[in-house]
């Protein structure tokens, strides 16, 4: 039986090769760490999208010590990566039974945000929850239509007002959610990074509406990042963190990407846990992130 771990291992295989395989193959046959070997290892970690600072920090731990040998690099990296992911806190999506739960979903256009919302709606519907989608990306017709299609596919309801003020759509969704006893509201938002000021203003307005009308219901502010963007994903995370108080990350399009190490770079730089991961194109291919499973899949 092709179980989830097998699928995850297959999904992260390119990242595993870039982040673990290439590094281990380059150093494991050597008896001691030389400066040349350490520089080579650092370059490989950087090219695997671990980030310059984090790659340098890891290599510095090996410099001038004699406890860890090149043949033990695999175990060393595995321990370090687990520590970084565990330091971000729980990877479990926050949810309270018998209450309204709001999830603020942010991310640049093209990151897979709307698809993630649809899959997350399906995930909650499969658990028997009443789900409402607030179509807050109101100025991009394609986004409106896409989220509408996903709402029908997942069985969720939707509040959609094309060209309306996004904050007013979210306000309407909150009132409907409270009045009609919904369990979950998924808030879609715009992601036009090319105009940072407008984006920040819009996201801030939506966040203010939630804070005023249902502050106790906001469970997560989730940043959706396309795994293929690598270090650009880290820059996106920094910008969105300025706009809203992000609580977690959802990583999409991990299947086929060699840049999944961005998970570790974000954990290291911003302290944000990854809570959801896309491992395929099917509706059910959105999974809860498990740091130990992810690391084990990388190092298997």
C-alpha contacts under 8 A as a table, 3 or more apart, distances in Angstrom:
res1	aa1	res2	aa2	distance
2	X	6	X	6.08
2	X	7	X	6.97
3	X	6	X	5.40
3	X	7	X	6.42
4	X	7	X	4.96
4	X	8	X	6.05
5	X	8	X	4.95
5	X	9	X	6.02
5	X	293	X	7.21
5	X	297	X	7.17
6	X	9	X	5.07
6	X	10	X	6.18
7	X	10	X	5.05
7	X	11	X	6.01
7	X	279	X	7.78
8	X	11	X	4.82
8	X	12	X	6.20
8	X	279	X	6.90
8	X	294	X	7.37
8	X	297	X	6.49
9	X	12	X	5.41
9	X	13	X	5.96
9	X	297	X	4.60
9	X	298	X	6.78
9	X	300	X	7.69
10	X	13	X	5.19
10	X	255	X	7.84
11	X	14	X	7.68
11	X	254	X	6.49
11	X	255	X	4.40
11	X	256	X	6.30
11	X	279	X	6.21
12	X	15	X	5.21
12	X	16	X	5.92
12	X	254	X	6.85
12	X	255	X	6.47
12	X	256	X	7.28
12	X	257	X	7.26
12	X	258	X	7.49
12	X	260	X	7.13
12	X	297	X	7.04
12	X	298	X	6.45
13	X	16	X	4.93
13	X	17	X	6.21
13	X	256	X	7.84
13	X	258	X	7.76
13	X	298	X	6.98
14	X	17	X	5.17
14	X	18	X	6.28
14	X	256	X	6.54
14	X	257	X	6.13
14	X	258	X	4.49
14	X	259	X	7.92
15	X	18	X	5.11
15	X	19	X	5.81
15	X	20	X	7.90
15	X	48	X	7.49
15	X	257	X	6.44
15	X	258	X	3.97
15	X	259	X	5.66
15	X	260	X	5.43
15	X	261	X	6.72
15	X	298	X	7.34
16	X	19	X	5.26
16	X	20	X	5.28
16	X	21	X	6.26
16	X	258	X	7.59
16	X	297	X	7.89
16	X	298	X	4.68
16	X	299	X	6.81
17	X	20	X	5.54
17	X	21	X	4.30
17	X	22	X	5.88
17	X	258	X	7.76
18	X	21	X	6.14
18	X	22	X	5.57
18	X	23	X	7.66
18	X	44	X	7.76
18	X	47	X	7.93
18	X	48	X	5.34
18	X	258	X	6.34
18	X	259	X	7.94
19	X	22	X	6.54
19	X	23	X	6.65
19	X	44	X	7.54
19	X	45	X	6.18
19	X	48	X	5.30
19	X	50	X	7.94
19	X	261	X	6.97
20	X	23	X	5.39
20	X	24	X	5.97
20	X	74	X	7.11
20	X	77	X	8.00
20	X	298	X	7.26
20	X	299	X	6.94
21	X	24	X	5.27
21	X	25	X	5.91
22	X	25	X	5.24
22	X	26	X	6.12
22	X	44	X	7.13
23	X	26	X	5.18
23	X	27	X	6.47
23	X	41	X	5.91
23	X	44	X	6.23
23	X	45	X	7.21
24	X	27	X	5.50
24	X	28	X	5.43
24	X	71	X	7.93
24	X	73	X	6.47
24	X	74	X	6.22
25	X	28	X	5.91
25	X	29	X	7.63
26	X	29	X	7.65
26	X	40	X	7.92
26	X	41	X	7.38
27	X	30	X	5.73
27	X	37	X	6.73
27	X	41	X	7.42
27	X	70	X	5.60
27	X	71	X	7.25
27	X	73	X	7.81
28	X	31	X	7.95
28	X	70	X	4.81
28	X	71	X	4.23
28	X	72	X	7.26
28	X	73	X	6.98
29	X	70	X	7.10
29	X	71	X	6.51
30	X	33	X	7.34
30	X	70	X	6.00
30	X	71	X	7.25
31	X	69	X	6.79
31	X	70	X	6.40
31	X	71	X	7.56
32	X	69	X	6.07
32	X	70	X	6.20
33	X	37	X	5.97
33	X	38	X	6.45
33	X	62	X	7.77
33	X	63	X	7.55
33	X	69	X	7.12
33	X	70	X	6.38
34	X	37	X	5.08
34	X	38	X	6.20
35	X	38	X	5.08
35	X	39	X	6.04
36	X	39	X	5.21
36	X	40	X	6.19
37	X	40	X	5.08
37	X	41	X	6.17
38	X	41	X	4.99
38	X	42	X	6.13
38	X	59	X	6.37
38	X	62	X	7.97
38	X	63	X	7.55
39	X	42	X	5.06
39	X	43	X	6.23
40	X	43	X	5.20
40	X	44	X	6.33
41	X	44	X	5.16
41	X	45	X	6.27
41	X	59	X	7.39
42	X	45	X	5.17
42	X	46	X	6.19
42	X	55	X	5.70
42	X	56	X	6.25
42	X	59	X	6.22
43	X	46	X	5.16
43	X	47	X	6.11
44	X	47	X	5.08
44	X	48	X	6.23
45	X	48	X	5.09
45	X	49	X	6.80
45	X	50	X	5.78
45	X	51	X	7.63
45	X	55	X	5.67
46	X	49	X	5.29
46	X	50	X	5.34
46	X	51	X	5.37
46	X	52	X	5.58
46	X	55	X	5.96
47	X	50	X	7.40
48	X	258	X	7.33
48	X	259	X	6.23
48	X	261	X	6.66
49	X	230	X	5.67
49	X	231	X	5.97
49	X	259	X	5.90
49	X	260	X	7.82
49	X	261	X	5.74
49	X	262	X	6.01
49	X	265	X	7.66
50	X	54	X	6.51
50	X	55	X	6.14
50	X	231	X	7.89
50	X	261	X	5.40
50	X	262	X	6.07
50	X	264	X	6.65
50	X	265	X	5.35
51	X	54	X	5.57
51	X	55	X	5.96
51	X	231	X	6.86
51	X	262	X	7.93
51	X	265	X	5.94
52	X	55	X	5.24
52	X	56	X	6.05
53	X	56	X	5.20
53	X	57	X	6.15
54	X	57	X	5.00
54	X	58	X	6.24
54	X	265	X	7.02
54	X	268	X	7.21
55	X	58	X	5.29
55	X	59	X	6.32
56	X	59	X	5.21
56	X	60	X	6.00
57	X	60	X	5.09
57	X	61	X	6.51
58	X	61	X	5.36
58	X	62	X	7.08
59	X	62	X	5.28
59	X	63	X	6.46
60	X	63	X	4.96
61	X	65	X	7.69
62	X	65	X	5.86
62	X	68	X	7.17
65	X	68	X	7.22
66	X	69	X	6.87
68	X	72	X	6.13
68	X	73	X	7.40
68	X	76	X	7.75
69	X	72	X	5.35
69	X	73	X	6.94
70	X	73	X	5.34
71	X	74	X	7.54
72	X	75	X	5.57
72	X	76	X	6.28
73	X	76	X	4.91
73	X	77	X	6.07
74	X	77	X	5.35
74	X	78	X	6.21
74	X	299	X	7.68
75	X	78	X	5.11
75	X	79	X	6.22
76	X	79	X	5.38
76	X	80	X	6.26
77	X	80	X	5.09
77	X	81	X	6.04
78	X	81	X	5.27
78	X	82	X	6.24
78	X	295	X	6.90
78	X	299	X	7.18
79	X	82	X	5.30
79	X	83	X	6.27
80	X	83	X	5.15
80	X	84	X	6.37
81	X	84	X	5.19
81	X	85	X	6.36
81	X	264	X	7.00
81	X	295	X	7.32
82	X	85	X	5.30
82	X	86	X	6.00
82	X	291	X	7.03
82	X	292	X	6.91
82	X	295	X	6.86
83	X	86	X	5.19
83	X	87	X	6.07
84	X	87	X	5.26
84	X	88	X	7.04
84	X	264	X	6.97
84	X	267	X	6.43
84	X	268	X	6.19
85	X	88	X	5.66
85	X	89	X	7.67
85	X	264	X	6.80
85	X	267	X	6.08
85	X	268	X	7.93
85	X	273	X	6.95
85	X	291	X	6.35
86	X	89	X	5.76
86	X	90	X	7.44
86	X	291	X	7.36
87	X	271	X	7.50
88	X	267	X	6.32
88	X	271	X	5.13
88	X	272	X	5.72
88	X	273	X	5.14
89	X	273	X	6.53
90	X	273	X	7.07
91	X	273	X	5.84
91	X	274	X	6.10
91	X	275	X	4.75
91	X	288	X	7.77
91	X	289	X	6.30
91	X	290	X	6.60
91	X	291	X	7.51
92	X	275	X	6.05
92	X	288	X	7.18
92	X	289	X	7.64
93	X	220	X	7.62
93	X	275	X	6.12
93	X	288	X	7.78
94	X	219	X	5.65
94	X	220	X	6.74
95	X	101	X	6.45
95	X	219	X	6.53
96	X	99	X	5.91
96	X	100	X	7.71
96	X	101	X	6.82
97	X	183	X	7.88
98	X	183	X	7.02
99	X	183	X	6.15
99	X	217	X	7.45
100	X	177	X	7.23
100	X	178	X	7.07
100	X	181	X	7.33
100	X	182	X	6.20
100	X	183	X	4.78
100	X	184	X	5.81
100	X	185	X	7.53
100	X	217	X	5.60
101	X	183	X	5.89
101	X	184	X	4.72
101	X	185	X	6.24
101	X	217	X	5.00
101	X	218	X	6.11
101	X	219	X	5.97
102	X	184	X	5.81
102	X	185	X	4.74
102	X	186	X	6.08
102	X	187	X	7.39
102	X	217	X	5.55
102	X	218	X	4.61
102	X	219	X	5.67
102	X	220	X	7.12
103	X	184	X	7.65
103	X	185	X	6.26
103	X	186	X	5.02
103	X	187	X	6.06
103	X	218	X	6.22
103	X	219	X	5.92
103	X	220	X	5.08
103	X	221	X	6.03
103	X	222	X	7.18
104	X	186	X	6.40
104	X	187	X	4.96
104	X	188	X	6.95
104	X	189	X	7.85
104	X	218	X	7.58
104	X	220	X	6.24
104	X	221	X	4.61
104	X	222	X	6.10
105	X	113	X	7.27
105	X	117	X	7.67
105	X	186	X	7.11
105	X	187	X	5.75
105	X	188	X	5.52
105	X	189	X	6.41
105	X	221	X	6.04
105	X	222	X	5.00
105	X	223	X	6.17
105	X	224	X	7.12
106	X	113	X	7.18
106	X	188	X	7.03
106	X	189	X	5.76
106	X	190	X	7.28
106	X	191	X	6.94
106	X	221	X	7.38
106	X	222	X	6.10
106	X	223	X	4.89
106	X	224	X	6.10
106	X	240	X	7.62
107	X	111	X	6.45
107	X	113	X	6.33
107	X	189	X	7.76
107	X	190	X	7.55
107	X	191	X	5.41
107	X	223	X	5.42
107	X	224	X	4.92
107	X	225	X	6.53
107	X	236	X	7.81
107	X	240	X	7.61
108	X	111	X	5.70
108	X	113	X	7.78
108	X	190	X	7.38
108	X	191	X	3.98
108	X	192	X	6.15
108	X	193	X	6.42
108	X	224	X	7.77
108	X	225	X	7.84
108	X	236	X	7.65
109	X	112	X	7.52
109	X	113	X	7.44
109	X	190	X	7.27
109	X	191	X	4.94
109	X	192	X	6.35
110	X	113	X	7.30
110	X	226	X	7.97
111	X	224	X	6.43
111	X	225	X	5.60
111	X	226	X	4.77
111	X	252	X	7.16
112	X	115	X	5.34
112	X	116	X	6.07
112	X	224	X	7.15
112	X	225	X	7.67
112	X	226	X	6.77
112	X	252	X	6.37
112	X	253	X	7.79
113	X	116	X	5.09
113	X	117	X	6.26
113	X	188	X	7.73
113	X	224	X	5.84
114	X	117	X	5.03
114	X	118	X	6.33
114	X	143	X	7.07
114	X	146	X	6.99
114	X	147	X	5.87
114	X	188	X	7.00
115	X	118	X	5.07
115	X	119	X	6.22
115	X	146	X	7.99
115	X	147	X	7.56
115	X	150	X	7.24
116	X	119	X	5.04
116	X	120	X	5.91
116	X	224	X	8.00
116	X	252	X	7.61
116	X	278	X	7.89
116	X	286	X	7.51
117	X	120	X	5.04
117	X	121	X	5.99
117	X	147	X	7.77
117	X	150	X	7.96
117	X	186	X	6.79
117	X	188	X	7.34
118	X	121	X	5.06
118	X	122	X	6.25
118	X	147	X	6.87
118	X	150	X	4.81
118	X	151	X	6.23
118	X	153	X	7.78
118	X	154	X	6.38
118	X	283	X	7.85
119	X	122	X	4.98
119	X	123	X	6.12
119	X	150	X	7.83
119	X	154	X	7.22
119	X	283	X	5.38
119	X	284	X	6.68
119	X	285	X	7.68
119	X	286	X	6.28
120	X	123	X	4.89
120	X	124	X	6.27
120	X	286	X	7.13
121	X	124	X	5.27
121	X	125	X	6.09
121	X	131	X	6.39
121	X	133	X	7.88
121	X	151	X	7.46
121	X	154	X	6.06
121	X	155	X	7.85
121	X	156	X	6.35
121	X	186	X	7.52
122	X	125	X	4.96
122	X	126	X	6.08
122	X	153	X	7.91
122	X	154	X	4.48
122	X	155	X	7.01
122	X	156	X	7.49
122	X	283	X	7.13
122	X	284	X	7.55
123	X	126	X	5.25
123	X	127	X	6.69
123	X	284	X	7.11
123	X	286	X	7.85
124	X	127	X	5.09
124	X	128	X	6.67
124	X	129	X	5.53
124	X	130	X	7.79
124	X	131	X	7.11
124	X	184	X	7.91
125	X	128	X	5.01
125	X	129	X	5.02
125	X	130	X	6.60
125	X	131	X	6.73
125	X	154	X	7.13
125	X	155	X	7.00
125	X	156	X	7.23
126	X	129	X	7.36
129	X	182	X	7.71
129	X	183	X	5.80
129	X	184	X	7.14
130	X	156	X	7.23
130	X	181	X	7.98
130	X	182	X	5.02
130	X	183	X	5.14
130	X	184	X	6.30
131	X	156	X	5.08
131	X	157	X	6.28
131	X	182	X	6.13
131	X	183	X	6.17
131	X	184	X	4.79
131	X	185	X	5.98
131	X	186	X	7.62
132	X	156	X	5.73
132	X	157	X	4.74
132	X	158	X	5.38
132	X	159	X	7.39
132	X	173	X	7.41
132	X	177	X	7.14
132	X	182	X	6.95
132	X	184	X	6.14
132	X	185	X	4.78
132	X	186	X	6.35
133	X	151	X	7.19
133	X	156	X	6.93
133	X	157	X	6.15
133	X	158	X	4.59
133	X	159	X	6.26
133	X	173	X	7.67
133	X	185	X	5.62
133	X	186	X	4.78
133	X	187	X	6.08
133	X	188	X	7.39
134	X	158	X	6.00
134	X	159	X	5.10
134	X	160	X	6.68
134	X	169	X	6.49
134	X	170	X	5.70
134	X	173	X	5.82
134	X	185	X	6.86
134	X	186	X	6.04
134	X	187	X	4.79
134	X	188	X	6.04
135	X	138	X	6.68
135	X	144	X	6.39
135	X	147	X	6.90
135	X	158	X	7.05
135	X	159	X	6.10
135	X	160	X	5.23
135	X	161	X	7.57
135	X	166	X	7.79
135	X	169	X	7.03
135	X	170	X	7.72
135	X	187	X	6.56
135	X	188	X	5.29
135	X	189	X	7.34
136	X	160	X	7.75
136	X	166	X	4.67
136	X	167	X	7.21
136	X	169	X	6.26
136	X	170	X	6.57
136	X	187	X	6.41
136	X	188	X	4.89
136	X	189	X	4.79
136	X	190	X	6.89
137	X	140	X	6.26
137	X	143	X	6.47
137	X	144	X	6.74
137	X	166	X	6.53
137	X	188	X	6.09
137	X	189	X	4.74
137	X	190	X	4.56
138	X	141	X	7.04
138	X	143	X	7.63
138	X	144	X	6.43
138	X	160	X	7.93
138	X	161	X	6.89
138	X	162	X	5.23
138	X	163	X	5.08
138	X	164	X	6.18
138	X	165	X	7.17
138	X	166	X	6.00
138	X	190	X	7.74
139	X	162	X	6.92
139	X	163	X	5.21
139	X	164	X	7.80
140	X	143	X	5.40
140	X	144	X	6.59
141	X	144	X	5.14
141	X	145	X	6.26
141	X	162	X	7.35
142	X	145	X	5.19
142	X	146	X	5.96
143	X	146	X	5.07
143	X	147	X	6.08
144	X	147	X	5.40
144	X	148	X	6.18
144	X	160	X	7.31
144	X	162	X	7.13
145	X	148	X	5.01
145	X	149	X	6.25
146	X	149	X	5.15
146	X	150	X	6.29
147	X	150	X	4.99
147	X	151	X	6.08
148	X	151	X	5.09
148	X	152	X	6.47
148	X	158	X	7.11
149	X	152	X	5.32
149	X	153	X	6.20
150	X	153	X	4.88
150	X	154	X	5.94
151	X	154	X	5.26
151	X	155	X	5.82
151	X	156	X	4.82
151	X	157	X	6.12
151	X	158	X	6.53
152	X	155	X	5.13
152	X	156	X	6.37
152	X	157	X	7.58
153	X	156	X	7.87
159	X	169	X	6.75
159	X	172	X	7.43
159	X	173	X	6.00
160	X	169	X	6.88
161	X	164	X	5.48
161	X	169	X	6.59
164	X	168	X	7.22
164	X	169	X	7.14
165	X	168	X	5.39
165	X	169	X	6.68
166	X	169	X	5.16
166	X	170	X	6.43
166	X	189	X	7.75
166	X	202	X	7.54
166	X	206	X	6.99
167	X	170	X	5.12
167	X	171	X	6.14
167	X	202	X	7.64
167	X	205	X	6.07
167	X	206	X	4.66
167	X	209	X	6.52
168	X	171	X	4.91
168	X	172	X	6.16
169	X	172	X	5.14
169	X	173	X	6.22
170	X	173	X	4.99
170	X	174	X	6.20
170	X	187	X	7.02
170	X	206	X	6.83
170	X	209	X	7.35
170	X	210	X	7.69
171	X	174	X	5.20
171	X	175	X	6.35
171	X	209	X	6.28
171	X	210	X	7.40
171	X	213	X	7.60
172	X	175	X	5.22
172	X	176	X	6.18
173	X	176	X	5.08
173	X	177	X	5.86
173	X	185	X	7.49
174	X	177	X	4.92
174	X	178	X	6.13
174	X	185	X	7.59
174	X	210	X	7.77
174	X	213	X	7.32
174	X	214	X	7.30
175	X	178	X	5.29
175	X	179	X	6.06
176	X	179	X	5.14
176	X	180	X	5.81
177	X	180	X	5.49
177	X	181	X	5.72
177	X	182	X	4.86
177	X	183	X	7.68
177	X	184	X	7.81
177	X	185	X	7.07
178	X	181	X	5.32
178	X	182	X	6.65
182	X	185	X	7.39
189	X	203	X	7.22
190	X	199	X	7.11
190	X	203	X	7.80
191	X	199	X	6.85
192	X	195	X	6.13
192	X	196	X	7.24
192	X	199	X	6.20
193	X	196	X	5.18
193	X	199	X	6.75
195	X	198	X	5.70
195	X	199	X	6.29
196	X	199	X	5.10
196	X	200	X	6.05
197	X	200	X	5.27
197	X	201	X	6.16
198	X	201	X	5.09
198	X	202	X	6.08
199	X	202	X	5.18
199	X	203	X	6.12
200	X	203	X	5.21
200	X	204	X	5.92
200	X	240	X	7.83
200	X	242	X	7.95
200	X	243	X	5.13
201	X	204	X	5.13
201	X	205	X	6.21
201	X	243	X	7.87
202	X	205	X	5.18
202	X	206	X	6.40
203	X	206	X	5.16
203	X	207	X	6.12
203	X	243	X	6.52
203	X	244	X	7.09
204	X	207	X	5.04
204	X	208	X	6.06
204	X	243	X	6.23
204	X	244	X	6.68
205	X	208	X	5.03
205	X	209	X	6.29
206	X	209	X	5.14
206	X	210	X	6.44
207	X	210	X	5.16
207	X	211	X	6.11
207	X	244	X	7.22
208	X	211	X	4.92
208	X	212	X	6.03
209	X	212	X	5.22
209	X	213	X	6.02
210	X	213	X	5.28
210	X	214	X	5.31
210	X	215	X	5.87
210	X	218	X	7.32
211	X	214	X	5.79
211	X	215	X	4.22
211	X	216	X	8.00
211	X	218	X	7.97
212	X	215	X	6.24
214	X	217	X	5.35
214	X	218	X	7.02
215	X	218	X	5.82
216	X	219	X	7.96
218	X	221	X	7.79
220	X	246	X	7.45
220	X	247	X	5.72
220	X	248	X	7.00
221	X	244	X	7.53
221	X	245	X	6.76
221	X	246	X	4.81
221	X	247	X	5.22
221	X	248	X	6.51
222	X	246	X	6.08
222	X	247	X	6.17
222	X	248	X	4.97
222	X	249	X	5.27
222	X	250	X	6.53
223	X	237	X	7.09
223	X	240	X	7.61
223	X	246	X	6.82
223	X	248	X	6.39
223	X	249	X	4.74
223	X	250	X	6.05
224	X	249	X	5.92
224	X	250	X	4.76
224	X	251	X	5.97
224	X	252	X	6.96
225	X	229	X	7.66
225	X	233	X	6.03
225	X	249	X	7.18
225	X	250	X	6.27
225	X	251	X	5.09
225	X	252	X	6.07
226	X	229	X	5.74
226	X	233	X	7.21
226	X	251	X	5.96
226	X	252	X	4.89
226	X	253	X	5.81
226	X	254	X	7.49
227	X	230	X	6.16
227	X	233	X	7.64
227	X	251	X	5.97
227	X	252	X	5.87
227	X	253	X	5.72
227	X	254	X	5.27
227	X	257	X	6.35
227	X	259	X	5.95
227	X	260	X	5.54
227	X	262	X	7.03
228	X	253	X	7.07
228	X	254	X	7.35
228	X	257	X	5.55
228	X	258	X	7.27
228	X	259	X	5.68
228	X	260	X	7.47
229	X	232	X	5.36
229	X	233	X	5.46
229	X	259	X	7.32
230	X	233	X	5.56
230	X	234	X	7.42
230	X	259	X	5.22
230	X	260	X	7.27
230	X	261	X	7.61
230	X	262	X	5.56
231	X	234	X	5.16
231	X	235	X	6.78
231	X	262	X	6.54
232	X	235	X	5.09
232	X	236	X	6.24
233	X	236	X	5.00
233	X	237	X	6.15
233	X	262	X	7.15
234	X	237	X	5.03
234	X	238	X	6.39
234	X	262	X	7.20
234	X	265	X	7.23
234	X	266	X	6.01
235	X	238	X	5.18
235	X	239	X	6.48
236	X	239	X	5.23
236	X	240	X	6.24
237	X	240	X	5.25
237	X	241	X	5.95
237	X	266	X	7.76
238	X	241	X	5.12
238	X	242	X	6.54
238	X	270	X	7.73
239	X	242	X	5.29
239	X	243	X	6.81
240	X	243	X	5.00
240	X	244	X	6.21
240	X	246	X	7.50
241	X	244	X	5.36
241	X	245	X	5.81
241	X	246	X	5.65
242	X	245	X	7.42
246	X	272	X	7.78
247	X	272	X	6.39
247	X	273	X	7.51
248	X	272	X	5.23
248	X	273	X	5.09
248	X	274	X	5.67
248	X	275	X	6.30
249	X	272	X	6.65
249	X	273	X	6.17
249	X	274	X	4.53
249	X	275	X	6.00
249	X	276	X	6.98
250	X	274	X	5.79
250	X	275	X	5.88
250	X	276	X	4.54
250	X	277	X	5.62
250	X	278	X	7.87
251	X	254	X	6.75
251	X	263	X	7.82
251	X	274	X	7.17
251	X	276	X	6.31
251	X	277	X	4.76
251	X	278	X	6.19
252	X	277	X	5.84
252	X	278	X	4.58
252	X	279	X	7.43
253	X	256	X	7.35
253	X	257	X	7.04
253	X	278	X	5.77
253	X	279	X	6.67
253	X	280	X	7.04
254	X	257	X	5.33
254	X	260	X	6.42
254	X	277	X	7.31
254	X	278	X	6.09
254	X	279	X	5.82
254	X	280	X	7.81
255	X	278	X	7.52
255	X	279	X	5.35
255	X	280	X	6.09
257	X	260	X	6.40
258	X	261	X	7.96
259	X	262	X	6.23
260	X	263	X	6.08
261	X	264	X	5.38
261	X	265	X	6.61
262	X	265	X	4.88
262	X	266	X	6.07
263	X	266	X	5.45
263	X	267	X	6.24
263	X	274	X	6.92
264	X	267	X	5.01
264	X	268	X	6.04
265	X	268	X	5.11
265	X	269	X	5.99
266	X	269	X	5.21
266	X	270	X	5.42
266	X	271	X	6.67
266	X	272	X	6.42
267	X	270	X	5.70
267	X	271	X	4.55
267	X	272	X	5.14
267	X	273	X	6.13
267	X	274	X	7.87
268	X	271	X	5.73
274	X	277	X	7.64
274	X	289	X	6.35
275	X	288	X	5.86
275	X	289	X	4.87
275	X	290	X	7.69
276	X	286	X	6.74
276	X	287	X	5.70
276	X	288	X	4.74
276	X	289	X	4.93
277	X	286	X	5.76
277	X	287	X	5.40
277	X	288	X	6.40
277	X	289	X	5.75
278	X	281	X	7.85
278	X	285	X	5.88
278	X	286	X	4.63
278	X	287	X	6.39
279	X	285	X	5.45
279	X	286	X	6.38
279	X	287	X	7.34
280	X	285	X	5.14
280	X	286	X	7.58
281	X	285	X	6.25
282	X	285	X	5.14
283	X	286	X	7.18
284	X	287	X	7.75
289	X	294	X	7.55
290	X	293	X	5.35
290	X	294	X	6.07
291	X	294	X	5.04
291	X	295	X	6.11
292	X	295	X	5.19
292	X	296	X	5.93
293	X	296	X	5.06
293	X	297	X	5.98
294	X	297	X	5.15
294	X	298	X	6.33
295	X	298	X	5.01
295	X	299	X	6.27
296	X	299	X	5.17
296	X	300	X	5.67
297	X	300	X	5.27
